[in-house]
Amino acid sequence: MKRTVLSAFLAALLATVTMMPAAAQSKPPSKAPSSLDKVTINGLALSMSNVATGANQSIRINIDSWSSPAERAHLIATFLEKKQNALVSELEKQPERGRFNFPGYQGPDPNNVMRLGTDIRYAMNFPGEDGGRRIVIITPRVISFRDIRNQPRTNDYPFTMFEMHFDKNGKGQGKMSYLLQIKFDKKTNQIELENYGTEPVRLNQLVLEPVK
């Protein structure tokens, strides 16, 4: 496992809210252009963790709508007041924003999570450098009935999260944490992230395209 203090990887959802006044916490991000109302992202996912190191899979992300600033503020408040389990519950209540999957996956997939995909419950995009975009996605991870019964260690890592950066031509790269735990350390007044693997999955050769 790898634990890191909150950085830009979670900035779009929770950045620095522990030290900010309420008015600043609810300040909405810049509005995205209408051309990004619906997008498709295709690319490659390369595992650099101690689990399946070097495994490379194609990935497809479809985003049909975006989370609002009010939803973002509500999720932030929920986590700070009631912690990780409450955030999972609130994310599950959010509208479906899209779906991601691994179309060419050939390994074991008893719940069809890899090939058929997972619903996206939170997605926001922000202006990047030189006309580019930064897109952040976070969603509850699908947990099988078997894992619910057996309660393995991975159940303590209930989120999947993406952070992706694109240039003005829609080319980009990013990171994906498939098994993510979010904690708040009262002693340091900081939010911490812990990946079940040693490193997030690298997302390479990403192409962002609007859906017409």
N, C-alpha and C positions, 0 to 999 in steps of 0.2 A: 504493500500500500504506500501511496505517496500523499503526504499532507502538505498543503500550501495555504498561506494566508491569502485572503481574497485579493485578486488582482483583476486586470481587465477582462479575464476570462468570464467573470460573472458580473461585470460592471453594469450591463444593461438591465439587470434585474435588481441587484442589491447594492450597488457601489456606494460606499462610504455613508450609507444611511444610518449607521450606528452613532455617528457623531454629528449629524446634520439636524437642523431644526425642522419641524413638521412641514413648514411652507416649502423648504428646499427639497424635502423628500418627495413631494408630490409634483414637482416641476416636470412637465412632459418633455420628452425628447423632441427634436426637430421633426416636423411632419415630413413623411416620405412622399416622393412624387407619385402621381397617380399611375405612372407607367409601371410601378411595382405593385399594383393591386394584387396580381397573381403572378407567381414566378415558378419556374422549374430550375432546379440546380442538379447538374450531373457532374460526376468526378470519380476519383479513386480514393479509397480509404485504406491507409497503410498502418497496421498495428506495430507500435514500437515498444509495447509493454512486455512484461515477463510472461504474458499469456498470448500464444500464437504470434510471437515476434516475427515480423516480416510478411505476415499474411496480407495480401492485397486484394481488395474487392471493389467492384464498381458500386457506386452509391447514387441513389436518386432521391431528391427532396422536392416535394410539391407543396407550395404554400398558397392557399386559396384566400386567406384573409390575415389581417394583422391584429395583434392585441392592442388595446387602447391604453392611453396613459392612466386612466382610472383603474383598469384591471391591473396594471403594473403596480400602482400604489397600494392596491388592496392586497396583492400577493406579498409585497414587501412587509406591510403591517402584520399580515398573518404569520409570516416566518418570525419576525422579531418578537411577537407576543406569544406565539404558541409552538414555535420551533418546527422541526423537519416533518413530522408526521402530519401536522395540520396543513403544511404547505402541499404535501402530496394530495391530501383530500381536496384542497381548494383547486389545485391544478386539474384534478379529475373532473371538477364541476365546470371548467371553462369550456367554451365552444371548441369544436374541432377546427383547427386552423390549417390543417393539411396532413401530410403523411410522408414518412421516409421509409425506404427499404433498400435491400441489396439484391438487385435483379439477377445477378449471375451466381449467387451463392449456391454451393454444391454440398456443403456439409450437413450434419444432422440439424434438423429444425423441427422438433416435435410440435411446437405451437405455431409454426409458420410465421414467426416474428421476423425472420431475416428476409424471406422471399416476399411475403404478402405485406409486411411493413407494420409500422407503429403510428398511431395518431399523434399529431403535434398539438399541444394545448397552449403553448405560449410562443409567439414569434414577434420580434420587433426588428426594424431596420433603421439605421442611422446614417447620416452623411459621413462619408469617409474623406480621405485625402484626394485632392486632384479630381474631384467629381466621382469618386468611387462610393462604395457602400460598405457598411458593417452590419451583418445580420446575426442575431442571437436567437437560438431556439432552446427551450427547455421543456421537458415533458416527463410524466411518470413512466418509469420502465415497466414493461409487461412482466409480471411475476406469475409463473405457472402454478397450477394447483399442487403439483408435486413439491415445489419450493415452499408454498404456503404450509403444507403439511410437515415438511422436514425442517423448515426454518434454518437453511444454510446461512453462512456469514454474508453472502451476497445480498440477502434481504435487507441488510442495513445500508445498502447503497441503492436507493430507489429511484434515482433520477438519471436521465440521459440528457446531455447538453451539447450544443454546438456553438462555436463562435467562428464566423467566416468573414474574410475581408476580400473585397472585389475592387478592381480598378474601374475606370470609366467605360471600359469595353466589356465588362462583365466577366473578366478572367480573375480567378482568385485562388486562395488557399485558406486553410483553417484548422481547427482542432475539434475533436469529438470525444467526450468522456461518456462512455456507455454505462459505466457503473460509478455513480457519483453520490457522495454523502456530503451534506451541508450541515455545519455546526456553528454555534455561536459560543465563543469563549468569554464568559462573564469577567474573568480575571483580566484579560487583555482588551476587552470590549471590541473584539474583532470577529468577523465571520471567516470560517476556515472551510476549505474544500479538501476532500480526501477521495482520490481515485482508488478503486479496488486494484487495478493494475498499476505498474510503476509510472507509466506515461499515458497521456491521452492518445487517441488515434489521430494520426495526421491525415488531413484532407488535402489532396493534391489535384492539380489540373481541373479545378472547379470551373464550371461555366454557368453563368446566371443568365437566364432567358425569360423575358416576359411572356405570359400566356395570352394569346390574342382571342 
